[in-house]
Amino acid sequence: MDAQQWRAAVLDKLERGGPVCRRAAAHILAHDVRIGFAPQHTGARWTLRGDIELKAPTYSLQTDPADPWVLGIVVHEAMHLQQ
């Protein structure tokens, strides 16, 4: 699975979730938010470019995009980007 397919799978799961998940997915799509991976101390972070970076190597393209931890941190960071 490449990065675009992985992101699409995460967004598909979010769009099937509750209102907060759907709002996060809509924001990510509307602003073309990139979801990537970078070494860091926290589980995820938002960047000044408006991207989301998940902690590598804890998360990678091999991580199940339906993993509740992944979905939770993507929603969390998307909420920061909406602020």
Protein Blocks (a to p, Z undefined) as FASTA:
>chain_A
ZZklmmmmmmmmmmmmcfklmmmmmmmmmnopacdddddfbfbdcdfkopacdddfkbcf
klcfklmklmmmmmmmmmmmmZZ
